[in-house]
Amino acid sequence: MRRRERRSSLTAVVSDLRAVDGALYAAVAATPTPALDRSLRRLSRAADHSKISFSVAGLLALGGTRARTAAFAGVAAVAVASASANLLGKRLVRRRRPDREAARVTVDRHVPMPESASFPSGHTASAVAFATAVGVALPPAALPLGVLASAVGYSRVHTGVHYPGDVAAGAVLGIASGAAGLGITRALVRRRAGG
């Protein structure tokens, strides 16, 4: 009997969280922001396939040893985040994308609607993973990359392709992937120093 009550409580909590998630999505969609729409749409598109992160990594690779190590850690973190989000998360949860027409997301915000599942946000996971790994390896980069990753995550809701919960889950996955990327990098650096 207790198991049934716990399951019922969990179902109620999940239902409430979905309601809040949908309400937040609708609130963002309903808020007119013409000065932000074009910039956030461009940012969302620029983050496709982690193009921003790879560009930053390329610039860091031109720096000293510490910057190159940070770039490697960031790229490793993106690889972990992308695989975790796209090969595991999206296949396990299979959440449908938001109906942005029903929510009346203005066309000025639209980016192509991905065909993959909505949960978690892969763009957010990869951006946060990169920012986490590089920010730990190279602390002066932490704040600007953290702000950029946050903006990428928000842009996915603003353009109507993700619910806020998808972005939050992507951020959590990104932090874990950032730690994994740092671990991979440290192990390789140790191996290289020992060999």
Sequence and secondary structure as in RCSB ss.txt:
>XXXX:A:sequence
MRRRERRSSLTAVVSDLRAVDGALYAAVAATPTPALDRSLRRLSRAADHSKISFSVAGLLALGGTRARTAAFAGV
AAVAVASASANLLGKRLVRRRRPDREAARVTVDRHVPMPESASFPSGHTASAVAFATAVGVALPPAALPLGVLAS
AVGYSRVHTGVHYPGDVAAGAVLGIASGAAGLGITRALVRRRAGG
>XXXX:A:secstr
 HHHHHHHHHHHHHHHHHHHHHHHHHHHHHS  HHHHHHHHHHHHHTGGGHHHHHHHHHHHTS HHHHHHHHHHH
HHHHHHHHIIIIIIHHHH      TTTTT  GGG     SS  SS HHHHHHHHHHHHHHHHSGGGHHHHHHHHH
HHHHHHHHTTSS HHHHHHHHHHHHHHHHHHHHHHHHHHHHHHH 
